[in-house]
């Protein structure tokens, strides 16, 4: 049977890996801007772009 120390070490390692994966997944969910956000500065469709 594995020692308590080994079991704790493995649990800690898994927990840290999962935390990193969750963090990356959270970032990836909002990594790409939507079309509305991308083209917000261009004005309404069909109208001339605003002058700078």
Number of C-alpha atoms within 10 A of each C-alpha: 3 6 7 8 9 10 10 11 11 11 12 12 11 12 12 12 12 12 12 12 12 12 11 11 12 11 11 10 8 9 9 10 9 10 8 8 9 10 12 10 10 12 11 11 8 6 8 9 11 9 5 3
